[in-house]
């Protein structure tokens, strides 16, 4: 018997995925920035240019925040390791 609701099955499969890590998100955002830059540089349409500018500004802001989070995580891990090694 065929699945009566294949859409629900696809959603359940997607939810079962493991959460991504910071480096994956950074890679995705960087790719999005590159694609938005390409649209910005090649578009003759004012509406697409404005949309690309908006996408770049939003993505760049998030990218910088994630870089800061990554740096803080690394620093915290170093402090935690130093505390474990302390007598």
Secondary structure, DSSP 8 states (H G I E B T S, - for coil): ---S-HHHHHHHHHHTS----HHHHHHHHHHHHHHHHHHHHH---HHHHHHHHHHHHHHHHHHHHHHHHHHHHHHHHHHHHHHHH--
